[in-house]
Amino acid sequence: MSEFGGDGYYDYRDPSRVKGTEERHADIIERNLEAYTSVPFLSGMLIWQFCDCRVTEGTGWLLTRAGTQNSKGIVDRYRRPKLAYSVVKEYFAGR
């Protein structure tokens, strides 16, 4: 079993696909899904995470996040789908 994810801020879109854009986030999720669905010995996978959420203002590399938000969800904290959501939906709908 494996876990994967990427950062993407809701409605931050740019054709350059720079860090933090929904496009880059969708690319990362898609590449991981391609890799993990192509191996027969993998028993499962977990996308980190379903929705964005608030985090502490504490310090340290694990806790420091812009806007006190973990933005790795495929939907934002109001459950609005990001571009990565449609990538995941396509994979689990059987392509």
Biopython code that builds the backbone (N, CA, C, O; Angstrom):
import numpy as np
from Bio.PDB.StructureBuilder import StructureBuilder

atoms = [
    (1, "MET", "N", (0.850, -1.175, 0.000)),
    (1, "MET", "CA", (0.000, 0.000, 0.000)),
    (1, "MET", "C", (0.887, 1.228, 0.000)),
    (1, "MET", "O", (1.984, 1.217, 0.559)),
    (2, "SER", "N", (0.408, 2.276, -0.626)),
    (2, "SER", "CA", (1.194, 3.501, -0.689)),
    (2, "SER", "C", (0.303, 4.721, -0.526)),
    (2, "SER", "O", (-0.915, 4.649, -0.683)),
    (3, "GLU", "N", (0.934, 5.837, -0.210)),
    (3, "GLU", "CA", (0.240, 7.101, -0.004)),
    (3, "GLU", "C", (0.953, 8.165, -0.838)),
    (3, "GLU", "O", (2.176, 8.139, -0.973)),
    (4, "PHE", "N", (0.181, 9.099, -1.396)),
    (4, "PHE", "CA", (0.773, 10.164, -2.202)),
    (4, "PHE", "C", (-0.126, 11.384, -2.191)),
    (4, "PHE", "O", (-1.288, 11.303, -1.791)),
    (5, "GLY", "N", (0.408, 12.515, -2.628)),
    (5, "GLY", "CA", (-0.367, 13.744, -2.693)),
    (5, "GLY", "C", (0.472, 14.878, -3.246)),
    (5, "GLY", "O", (1.629, 14.686, -3.620)),
    (6, "GLY", "N", (-0.111, 16.044, -3.295)),
    (6, "GLY", "CA", (0.582, 17.227, -3.781)),
    (6, "GLY", "C", (-0.165, 18.476, -3.372)),
    (6, "GLY", "O", (-1.337, 18.416, -2.999)),
    (7, "ASP", "N", (0.507, 19.597, -3.440)),
    (7, "ASP", "CA", (-0.075, 20.889, -3.063)),
    (7, "ASP", "C", (-0.786, 21.553, -4.230)),
    (7, "ASP", "O", (-0.266, 21.562, -5.345)),
    (8, "GLY", "N", (-1.957, 22.104, -3.992)),
    (8, "GLY", "CA", (-2.671, 22.867, -5.009)),
    (8, "GLY", "C", (-3.680, 23.779, -4.355)),
    (8, "GLY", "O", (-4.565, 23.316, -3.635)),
    (9, "TYR", "N", (-3.558, 25.068, -4.599)),
    (9, "TYR", "CA", (-4.480, 26.035, -4.003)),
    (9, "TYR", "C", (-5.696, 26.227, -4.894)),
    (9, "TYR", "O", (-5.567, 26.459, -6.096)),
    (10, "TYR", "N", (-6.870, 26.129, -4.299)),
    (10, "TYR", "CA", (-8.112, 26.252, -5.052)),
    (10, "TYR", "C", (-8.134, 27.554, -5.840)),
    (10, "TYR", "O", (-7.868, 28.625, -5.293)),
    (11, "ASP", "N", (-8.450, 27.458, -7.122)),
    (11, "ASP", "CA", (-8.608, 28.579, -8.048)),
    (11, "ASP", "C", (-7.299, 29.284, -8.395)),
    (11, "ASP", "O", (-7.317, 30.333, -9.040)),
    (12, "TYR", "N", (-6.169, 28.726, -7.977)),
    (12, "TYR", "CA", (-4.878, 29.260, -8.401)),
    (12, "TYR", "C", (-4.462, 28.456, -9.619)),
    (12, "TYR", "O", (-3.904, 27.364, -9.505)),
    (13, "ARG", "N", (-4.746, 29.018, -10.792)),
    (13, "ARG", "CA", (-4.494, 28.311, -12.041)),
    (13, "ARG", "C", (-3.563, 29.133, -12.924)),
    (13, "ARG", "O", (-3.652, 30.359, -12.983)),
    (14, "ASP", "N", (-2.678, 28.434, -13.600)),
    (14, "ASP", "CA", (-1.717, 29.100, -14.467)),
    (14, "ASP", "C", (-1.196, 28.076, -15.471)),
    (14, "ASP", "O", (-0.794, 26.979, -15.084)),
    (15, "PRO", "N", (-1.202, 28.427, -16.762)),
    (15, "PRO", "CA", (-0.722, 27.482, -17.768)),
    (15, "PRO", "C", (0.746, 27.074, -17.586)),
    (15, "PRO", "O", (1.174, 26.056, -18.129)),
    (16, "SER", "N", (1.509, 27.854, -16.833)),
    (16, "SER", "CA", (2.916, 27.511, -16.594)),
    (16, "SER", "C", (3.069, 26.335, -15.646)),
    (16, "SER", "O", (4.150, 25.755, -15.542)),
    (17, "ARG", "N", (1.999, 25.980, -14.956)),
    (17, "ARG", "CA", (1.978, 24.831, -14.043)),
    (17, "ARG", "C", (2.992, 24.954, -12.902)),
    (17, "ARG", "O", (3.592, 23.958, -12.500)),
    (18, "VAL", "N", (3.184, 26.154, -12.385)),
    (18, "VAL", "CA", (4.128, 26.368, -11.294)),
    (18, "VAL", "C", (3.611, 25.731, -10.005)),
    (18, "VAL", "O", (2.438, 25.372, -9.896)),
    (19, "LYS", "N", (4.525, 25.600, -9.022)),
    (19, "LYS", "CA", (4.151, 25.010, -7.731)),
    (19, "LYS", "C", (2.938, 25.707, -7.142)),
    (19, "LYS", "O", (2.833, 26.933, -7.166)),
    (20, "GLY", "N", (2.038, 24.916, -6.622)),
    (20, "GLY", "CA", (0.861, 25.449, -5.959)),
    (20, "GLY", "C", (-0.347, 25.608, -6.861)),
    (20, "GLY", "O", (-1.456, 25.818, -6.371)),
    (21, "THR", "N", (-0.154, 25.511, -8.196)),
    (21, "THR", "CA", (-1.301, 25.657, -9.093)),
    (21, "THR", "C", (-2.113, 24.370, -9.125)),
    (21, "THR", "O", (-1.608, 23.286, -8.834)),
    (22, "GLU", "N", (-3.374, 24.516, -9.482)),
    (22, "GLU", "CA", (-4.226, 23.339, -9.631)),
    (22, "GLU", "C", (-3.716, 22.437, -10.753)),
    (22, "GLU", "O", (-3.842, 21.215, -10.671)),
    (23, "GLU", "N", (-3.144, 23.028, -11.793)),
    (23, "GLU", "CA", (-2.620, 22.231, -12.895)),
    (23, "GLU", "C", (-1.481, 21.316, -12.426)),
    (23, "GLU", "O", (-1.468, 20.124, -12.733)),
    (24, "ARG", "N", (-0.527, 21.888, -11.679)),
    (24, "ARG", "CA", (0.611, 21.079, -11.181)),
    (24, "ARG", "C", (0.103, 20.007, -10.234)),
    (24, "ARG", "O", (0.561, 18.865, -10.280)),
    (25, "HIS", "N", (-0.839, 20.366, -9.378)),
    (25, "HIS", "CA", (-1.428, 19.418, -8.434)),
    (25, "HIS", "C", (-2.060, 18.241, -9.188)),
    (25, "HIS", "O", (-1.842, 17.082, -8.834)),
    (26, "ALA", "N", (-2.837, 18.545, -10.220)),
    (26, "ALA", "CA", (-3.483, 17.495, -11.019)),
    (26, "ALA", "C", (-2.445, 16.619, -11.714)),
    (26, "ALA", "O", (-2.620, 15.404, -11.800)),
    (27, "ASP", "N", (-1.360, 17.225, -12.213)),
    (27, "ASP", "CA", (-0.281, 16.457, -12.850)),
    (27, "ASP", "C", (0.348, 15.472, -11.872)),
    (27, "ASP", "O", (0.576, 14.310, -12.206)),
    (28, "ILE", "N", (0.625, 15.946, -10.666)),
    (28, "ILE", "CA", (1.249, 15.093, -9.643)),
    (28, "ILE", "C", (0.342, 13.921, -9.293)),
    (28, "ILE", "O", (0.794, 12.778, -9.224)),
    (29, "ILE", "N", (-0.920, 14.204, -9.076)),
    (29, "ILE", "CA", (-1.871, 13.140, -8.732)),
    (29, "ILE", "C", (-1.988, 12.147, -9.888)),
    (29, "ILE", "O", (-2.005, 10.936, -9.669)),
    (30, "GLU", "N", (-2.067, 12.657, -11.108)),
    (30, "GLU", "CA", (-2.199, 11.764, -12.265)),
    (30, "GLU", "C", (-0.978, 10.871, -12.438)),
    (30, "GLU", "O", (-1.124, 9.679, -12.709)),
    (31, "ARG", "N", (0.212, 11.417, -12.289)),
    (31, "ARG", "CA", (1.429, 10.605, -12.430)),
    (31, "ARG", "C", (1.490, 9.509, -11.362)),
    (31, "ARG", "O", (1.910, 8.384, -11.631)),
    (32, "ASN", "N", (1.070, 9.852, -10.172)),
    (32, "ASN", "CA", (1.043, 8.841, -9.109)),
    (32, "ASN", "C", (0.016, 7.759, -9.403)),
    (32, "ASN", "O", (0.298, 6.574, -9.228)),
    (33, "LEU", "N", (-1.161, 8.150, -9.842)),
    (33, "LEU", "CA", (-2.188, 7.154, -10.177)),
    (33, "LEU", "C", (-1.715, 6.250, -11.308)),
    (33, "LEU", "O", (-1.940, 5.040, -11.267)),
    (34, "GLU", "N", (-1.064, 6.818, -12.313)),
    (34, "GLU", "CA", (-0.521, 6.006, -13.412)),
    (34, "GLU", "C", (0.467, 4.974, -12.876)),
    (34, "GLU", "O", (0.414, 3.802, -13.251)),
    (35, "ALA", "N", (1.357, 5.411, -12.008)),
    (35, "ALA", "CA", (2.373, 4.518, -11.456)),
    (35, "ALA", "C", (1.757, 3.431, -10.583)),
    (35, "ALA", "O", (2.091, 2.254, -10.724)),
    (36, "TYR", "N", (0.860, 3.821, -9.682)),
    (36, "TYR", "CA", (0.329, 2.864, -8.717)),
    (36, "TYR", "C", (-0.720, 1.931, -9.292)),
    (36, "TYR", "O", (-0.923, 0.841, -8.756)),
    (37, "THR", "N", (-1.387, 2.318, -10.357)),
    (37, "THR", "CA", (-2.381, 1.408, -10.949)),
    (37, "THR", "C", (-1.746, 0.476, -11.963)),
    (37, "THR", "O", (-2.424, -0.409, -12.484)),
    (38, "SER", "N", (-0.466, 0.650, -12.258)),
    (38, "SER", "CA", (0.189, -0.198, -13.255)),
    (38, "SER", "C", (0.951, -1.376, -12.640)),
    (38, "SER", "O", (1.485, -2.210, -13.371)),
    (39, "VAL", "N", (1.008, -1.452, -11.320)),
    (39, "VAL", "CA", (1.744, -2.552, -10.683)),
    (39, "VAL", "C", (0.758, -3.547, -10.063)),
    (39, "VAL", "O", (-0.108, -3.162, -9.277)),
    (40, "PRO", "N", (0.896, -4.834, -10.422)),
    (40, "PRO", "CA", (-0.065, -5.835, -9.949)),
    (40, "PRO", "C", (0.074, -6.204, -8.470)),
    (40, "PRO", "O", (-0.862, -6.742, -7.878)),
    (41, "PHE", "N", (1.223, -5.924, -7.874)),
    (41, "PHE", "CA", (1.453, -6.341, -6.488)),
    (41, "PHE", "C", (1.022, -5.315, -5.454)),
    (41, "PHE", "O", (1.136, -5.575, -4.256)),
    (42, "LEU", "N", (0.532, -4.162, -5.876)),
    (42, "LEU", "CA", (0.096, -3.128, -4.934)),
    (42, "LEU", "C", (-1.306, -3.468, -4.437)),
    (42, "LEU", "O", (-2.207, -3.728, -5.234)),
    (43, "SER", "N", (-1.484, -3.466, -3.126)),
    (43, "SER", "CA", (-2.772, -3.862, -2.568)),
    (43, "SER", "C", (-3.697, -2.679, -2.299)),
    (43, "SER", "O", (-4.867, -2.887, -1.975)),
    (44, "GLY", "N", (-3.218, -1.462, -2.422)),
    (44, "GLY", "CA", (-4.074, -0.315, -2.201)),
    (44, "GLY", "C", (-3.290, 0.980, -2.246)),
    (44, "GLY", "O", (-2.060, 0.976, -2.298)),
    (45, "MET", "N", (-4.013, 2.087, -2.227)),
    (45, "MET", "CA", (-3.379, 3.402, -2.234)),
    (45, "MET", "C", (-4.269, 4.390, -1.496)),
    (45, "MET", "O", (-5.476, 4.189, -1.360)),
    (46, "LEU", "N", (-3.651, 5.448, -1.029)),
    (46, "LEU", "CA", (-4.361, 6.493, -0.303)),
    (46, "LEU", "C", (-3.890, 7.836, -0.832)),
    (46, "LEU", "O", (-2.693, 8.121, -0.838)),
    (47, "ILE", "N", (-4.825, 8.658, -1.274)),
    (47, "ILE", "CA", (-4.477, 10.002, -1.727)),
    (47, "ILE", "C", (-4.497, 10.912, -0.513)),
    (47, "ILE", "O", (-5.512, 11.023, 0.174)),
    (48, "TRP", "N", (-3.378, 11.558, -0.253)),
    (48, "TRP", "CA", (-3.261, 12.484, 0.866)),
    (48, "TRP", "C", (-3.546, 13.862, 0.335)),
    (48, "TRP", "O", (-2.659, 14.407, -0.322)),
    (49, "GLN", "N", (-4.620, 14.451, 0.533)),
    (49, "GLN", "CA", (-5.783, 14.074, 1.288)),
    (49, "GLN", "C", (-7.038, 14.435, 0.533)),
    (49, "GLN", "O", (-6.946, 15.067, -0.519)),
    (50, "PHE", "N", (-8.220, 14.061, 1.026)),
    (50, "PHE", "CA", (-9.454, 14.345, 0.287)),
    (50, "PHE", "C", (-9.744, 15.836, 0.246)),
    (50, "PHE", "O", (-10.030, 16.376, -0.822)),
    (51, "CYS", "N", (-9.676, 16.510, 1.388)),
    (51, "CYS", "CA", (-10.030, 17.937, 1.398)),
    (51, "CYS", "C", (-8.987, 18.764, 2.148)),
    (51, "CYS", "O", (-8.306, 18.273, 3.048)),
    (52, "ASP", "N", (-8.884, 20.018, 1.755)),
    (52, "ASP", "CA", (-8.005, 20.953, 2.456)),
    (52, "ASP", "C", (-8.527, 21.135, 3.881)),
    (52, "ASP", "O", (-9.717, 20.962, 4.145)),
    (53, "CYS", "N", (-7.629, 21.482, 4.785)),
    (53, "CYS", "CA", (-8.057, 21.702, 6.161)),
    (53, "CYS", "C", (-7.138, 22.708, 6.842)),
    (53, "CYS", "O", (-6.023, 22.961, 6.385)),
    (54, "ARG", "N", (-7.615, 23.269, 7.925)),
    (54, "ARG", "CA", (-6.816, 24.205, 8.718)),
    (54, "ARG", "C", (-5.754, 23.443, 9.485)),
    (54, "ARG", "O", (-5.949, 22.289, 9.867)),
    (55, "VAL", "N", (-4.616, 24.111, 9.707)),
    (55, "VAL", "CA", (-3.544, 23.540, 10.515)),
    (55, "VAL", "C", (-3.076, 24.583, 11.527)),
    (55, "VAL", "O", (-3.459, 25.750, 11.460)),
    (56, "THR", "N", (-2.258, 24.146, 12.443)),
    (56, "THR", "CA", (-1.765, 25.009, 13.497)),
    (56, "THR", "C", (-0.836, 26.104, 12.965)),
    (56, "THR", "O", (-0.290, 25.985, 11.868)),
    (57, "GLU", "N", (-0.666, 27.145, 13.734)),
    (57, "GLU", "CA", (0.305, 28.172, 13.406)),
    (57, "GLU", "C", (1.661, 27.849, 14.015)),
    (57, "GLU", "O", (2.568, 28.682, 14.011)),
    (58, "GLY", "N", (1.793, 26.637, 14.536)),
    (58, "GLY", "CA", (3.046, 26.209, 15.146)),
    (58, "GLY", "C", (4.205, 26.271, 14.174)),
    (58, "GLY", "O", (4.011, 26.460, 12.973)),
    (59, "THR", "N", (5.381, 26.114, 14.683)),
    (59, "THR", "CA", (6.573, 26.161, 13.843)),
    (59, "THR", "C", (7.100, 24.764, 13.558)),
    (59, "THR", "O", (6.642, 23.780, 14.138)),
    (60, "GLY", "N", (8.036, 24.698, 12.687)),
    (60, "GLY", "CA", (8.597, 23.414, 12.281)),
    (60, "GLY", "C", (8.167, 23.098, 10.872)),
    (60, "GLY", "O", (7.083, 23.500, 10.450)),
    (61, "TRP", "N", (8.995, 22.385, 10.134)),
    (61, "TRP", "CA", (8.712, 22.139, 8.721)),
    (61, "TRP", "C", (7.429, 21.376, 8.466)),
    (61, "TRP", "O", (6.818, 21.556, 7.413)),
    (62, "LEU", "N", (6.995, 20.527, 9.393)),
    (62, "LEU", "CA", (5.741, 19.796, 9.199)),
    (62, "LEU", "C", (4.513, 20.659, 9.435)),
    (62, "LEU", "O", (3.448, 20.381, 8.884)),
    (63, "LEU", "N", (4.644, 21.687, 10.235)),
    (63, "LEU", "CA", (3.482, 22.471, 10.640)),
    (63, "LEU", "C", (3.318, 23.780, 9.872)),
    (63, "LEU", "O", (2.210, 24.313, 9.803)),
    (64, "THR", "N", (4.379, 24.299, 9.303)),
    (64, "THR", "CA", (4.329, 25.598, 8.648)),
    (64, "THR", "C", (3.623, 25.492, 7.298)),
    (64, "THR", "O", (4.112, 24.829, 6.384)),
    (65, "ARG", "N", (2.502, 26.131, 7.185)),
    (65, "ARG", "CA", (1.731, 26.146, 5.938)),
    (65, "ARG", "C", (1.177, 27.547, 5.716)),
    (65, "ARG", "O", (0.740, 28.212, 6.656)),
    (66, "ALA", "N", (1.199, 27.985, 4.461)),
    (66, "ALA", "CA", (0.657, 29.306, 4.124)),
    (66, "ALA", "C", (-0.823, 29.370, 4.487)),
    (66, "ALA", "O", (-1.583, 28.443, 4.206)),
    (67, "GLY", "N", (-1.221, 30.471, 5.113)),
    (67, "GLY", "CA", (-2.626, 30.650, 5.475)),
    (67, "GLY", "C", (-3.131, 29.641, 6.477)),
    (67, "GLY", "O", (-4.339, 29.422, 6.569)),
    (68, "THR", "N", (-2.253, 29.027, 7.224)),
    (68, "THR", "CA", (-2.579, 27.942, 8.159)),
    (68, "THR", "C", (-3.515, 26.912, 7.520)),
    (68, "THR", "O", (-4.506, 26.492, 8.117)),
    (69, "GLN", "N", (-3.173, 26.523, 6.301)),
    (69, "GLN", "CA", (-4.009, 25.585, 5.573)),
    (69, "GLN", "C", (-3.170, 24.502, 4.912)),
    (69, "GLN", "O", (-2.159, 24.795, 4.273)),
    (70, "ASN", "N", (-3.585, 23.264, 5.066)),
    (70, "ASN", "CA", (-3.012, 22.171, 4.305)),
    (70, "ASN", "C", (-3.802, 22.118, 3.003)),
    (70, "ASN", "O", (-4.993, 21.806, 3.008)),
    (71, "SER", "N", (-3.150, 22.417, 1.905)),
    (71, "SER", "CA", (-3.835, 22.542, 0.616)),
    (71, "SER", "C", (-3.618, 21.346, -0.295)),
    (71, "SER", "O", (-3.595, 21.492, -1.517)),
    (72, "LYS", "N", (-3.460, 20.177, 0.282)),
    (72, "LYS", "CA", (-3.196, 18.983, -0.507)),
    (72, "LYS", "C", (-4.460, 18.220, -0.902)),
    (72, "LYS", "O", (-4.366, 17.167, -1.531)),
    (73, "GLY", "N", (-5.623, 18.723, -0.551)),
    (73, "GLY", "CA", (-6.866, 18.034, -0.884)),
    (73, "GLY", "C", (-7.209, 18.105, -2.355)),
    (73, "GLY", "O", (-6.779, 19.020, -3.057)),
    (74, "ILE", "N", (-7.994, 17.127, -2.829)),
    (74, "ILE", "CA", (-8.494, 17.193, -4.203)),
    (74, "ILE", "C", (-9.759, 18.047, -4.283)),
    (74, "ILE", "O", (-10.253, 18.351, -5.369)),
    (75, "VAL", "N", (-10.272, 18.429, -3.110)),
    (75, "VAL", "CA", (-11.317, 19.449, -3.001)),
    (75, "VAL", "C", (-10.857, 20.446, -1.940)),
    (75, "VAL", "O", (-10.037, 20.108, -1.086)),
    (76, "ASP", "N", (-11.375, 21.659, -1.989)),
    (76, "ASP", "CA", (-10.963, 22.645, -0.982)),
    (76, "ASP", "C", (-11.758, 22.442, 0.311)),
    (76, "ASP", "O", (-12.556, 21.510, 0.412)),
    (77, "ARG", "N", (-11.542, 23.302, 1.279)),
    (77, "ARG", "CA", (-12.201, 23.089, 2.582)),
    (77, "ARG", "C", (-13.707, 23.293, 2.534)),
    (77, "ARG", "O", (-14.408, 22.931, 3.479)),
    (78, "TYR", "N", (-14.216, 23.870, 1.445)),
    (78, "TYR", "CA", (-15.663, 24.003, 1.252)),
    (78, "TYR", "C", (-16.205, 22.914, 0.323)),
    (78, "TYR", "O", (-17.358, 22.958, -0.105)),
    (79, "ARG", "N", (-15.335, 21.925, 0.020)),
    (79, "ARG", "CA", (-15.653, 20.756, -0.812)),
    (79, "ARG", "C", (-15.871, 21.124, -2.281)),
    (79, "ARG", "O", (-16.586, 20.425, -2.998)),
    (80, "ARG", "N", (-15.251, 22.228, -2.731)),
    (80, "ARG", "CA", (-15.295, 22.577, -4.153)),
    (80, "ARG", "C", (-14.178, 21.807, -4.849)),
    (80, "ARG", "O", (-13.029, 21.862, -4.411)),
    (81, "PRO", "N", (-14.495, 21.094, -5.919)),
    (81, "PRO", "CA", (-13.482, 20.283, -6.595)),
    (81, "PRO", "C", (-12.369, 21.121, -7.228)),
    (81, "PRO", "O", (-12.613, 22.175, -7.815)),
    (82, "LYS", "N", (-11.147, 20.618, -7.089)),
    (82, "LYS", "CA", (-9.999, 21.181, -7.801)),
    (82, "LYS", "C", (-9.814, 20.352, -9.076)),
    (82, "LYS", "O", (-10.508, 19.353, -9.263)),
    (83, "LEU", "N", (-8.903, 20.747, -9.939)),
    (83, "LEU", "CA", (-8.663, 20.007, -11.178)),
    (83, "LEU", "C", (-8.281, 18.548, -10.906)),
    (83, "LEU", "O", (-8.643, 17.659, -11.677)),
    (84, "ALA", "N", (-7.564, 18.303, -9.829)),
    (84, "ALA", "CA", (-7.147, 16.934, -9.496)),
    (84, "ALA", "C", (-8.348, 16.021, -9.230)),
    (84, "ALA", "O", (-8.263, 14.810, -9.432)),
    (85, "TYR", "N", (-9.442, 16.587, -8.785)),
    (85, "TYR", "CA", (-10.635, 15.788, -8.492)),
    (85, "TYR", "C", (-11.102, 15.037, -9.735)),
    (85, "TYR", "O", (-11.423, 13.851, -9.665)),
    (86, "SER", "N", (-11.139, 15.728, -10.871)),
    (86, "SER", "CA", (-11.607, 15.073, -12.102)),
    (86, "SER", "C", (-10.627, 14.001, -12.568)),
    (86, "SER", "O", (-11.041, 13.003, -13.159)),
    (87, "VAL", "N", (-9.335, 14.193, -12.311)),
    (87, "VAL", "CA", (-8.334, 13.177, -12.640)),
    (87, "VAL", "C", (-8.610, 11.908, -11.827)),
    (87, "VAL", "O", (-8.619, 10.806, -12.376)),
    (88, "VAL", "N", (-8.832, 12.064, -10.535)),
    (88, "VAL", "CA", (-9.105, 10.923, -9.661)),
    (88, "VAL", "C", (-10.412, 10.247, -10.058)),
    (88, "VAL", "O", (-10.488, 9.020, -10.119)),
    (89, "LYS", "N", (-11.423, 11.036, -10.325)),
    (89, "LYS", "CA", (-12.724, 10.493, -10.713)),
    (89, "LYS", "C", (-12.599, 9.649, -11.979)),
    (89, "LYS", "O", (-13.202, 8.580, -12.076)),
    (90, "GLU", "N", (-11.827, 10.121, -12.938)),
    (90, "GLU", "CA", (-11.618, 9.398, -14.189)),
    (90, "GLU", "C", (-10.948, 8.041, -13.930)),
    (90, "GLU", "O", (-11.346, 7.031, -14.509)),
    (91, "TYR", "N", (-9.953, 8.023, -13.078)),
    (91, "TYR", "CA", (-9.256, 6.774, -12.782)),
    (91, "TYR", "C", (-10.148, 5.761, -12.088)),
    (91, "TYR", "O", (-10.107, 4.576, -12.418)),
    (92, "PHE", "N", (-10.935, 6.196, -11.156)),
    (92, "PHE", "CA", (-11.742, 5.256, -10.387)),
    (92, "PHE", "C", (-13.085, 4.956, -11.019)),
    (92, "PHE", "O", (-13.829, 4.109, -10.525)),
    (93, "ALA", "N", (-13.407, 5.647, -12.116)),
    (93, "ALA", "CA", (-14.623, 5.342, -12.868)),
    (93, "ALA", "C", (-14.343, 4.304, -13.949)),
    (93, "ALA", "O", (-15.246, 3.890, -14.675)),
    (94, "GLY", "N", (-13.088, 3.891, -14.048)),
    (94, "GLY", "CA", (-12.737, 2.831, -14.979)),
    (94, "GLY", "C", (-12.136, 3.305, -16.286)),
    (94, "GLY", "O", (-11.873, 2.497, -17.177)),
    (95, "ARG", "N", (-11.917, 4.588, -16.410)),
    (95, "ARG", "CA", (-11.303, 5.169, -17.612)),
    (95, "ARG", "C", (-12.032, 4.730, -18.812)),
    (95, "ARG", "O", (-11.673, 5.110, -19.926)),
]
sb = StructureBuilder()
sb.init_structure("model")
sb.init_model(0)
sb.init_chain("A")
sb.init_seg("    ")
for serial, (resi, resn, name, xyz) in enumerate(atoms, 1):
    if name == "N":
        sb.init_residue(resn, " ", resi, " ")
    sb.init_atom(name, np.array(xyz, "f"), 0.0, 1.0, " ", f" {name:<3s}", serial, name[0])
structure = sb.get_structure()
